[in-house]
């Protein structure tokens, strides 16, 4: 994410700004990622269709469908379909 320029310059120790995303999945939740969008426990999320490339034409690989394990969460923007989040 840093190398591709997805993280804005900011005041964090890494030199980037924090990313703020909505928490939409917790351990045990079933995540289904398809060309039409993301479903969590069978419920479709709005603006969740994964992109195949970023704004520079570089390939994006969607996350695989799976059940979240202990210690994992799923973060997504529900207002920006081009958001850098758990889809990738």
N, C-alpha and C positions, 0 to 999 in steps of 0.2 A: 504494500500500500504506500509506504514512504517512497520507495524507488520510482513508483509510477506517478507520484505527485497527487495522490488522492487525499493526503493529509495536509491541511493548510499550515503554514508557518505560524508558530505561536509560542507561548510561554512555558510549556511543559518541559521537563528535563530533556526530552528527546528533540526539542526544538519545534515541536508541532503543537497545534491546537487540539483540545479534546474533541472527540466525536460524541454527539449526543443522539442516541437512538432509543426507540421504544422497545421495552422488553416484552416479547410476544410468545416466547417459548421457554419452558422450564424442564428440568430432568424428568424423563418419562413421557414427554409429549412426542407424538409422532409427526414428523415433518415430511411432507410430500412436495417435492420440487418437480415441476413439469414445464413444458414450453408455455403453457397458459398461465402459470403462476404458482404461488405457494399456498399449501393448505396445512393447517395445524389441527391435528385431531379431527380431520375431515371438514374443517371450516375454512373456506377460501379467504385469503387476505386481499384487500383492495390494493391496487397499484403494485402488485407483487410479481408481475411477469419478468423473469430474468432476461437480461440483455445478453447478446452474443458477443458484443464488442463495446469498448468504452468510446468516449468522444474523440479519441485519437486513432480509432480503428484497430486497436489492439484487442486480441481475443480475451474474453472473459469466460471462465469455466464455472458454471453453477455448482453449488454444493450438492452432494448426493442426498437423496431421500434417506431418512434414518430416524431412529428414536434417540432423543437426546439422552446422554449418559449423565451420571452424577458429576457435577462440576461444570456442565455445559449449559449455555443459554442461547436463545435465538434472538437477535436484535435486528430490527427493521424499521425503516421509515414507512409510514402509511400515507404520506402526502407527496413523496417524491419518488417516482418510478426509477430514476437514475441514481438513487442513493447507493453509496458503498456500504454494504451491510452483510448480514449472514448469508445472503443468497450466493456469495462468491467466496 
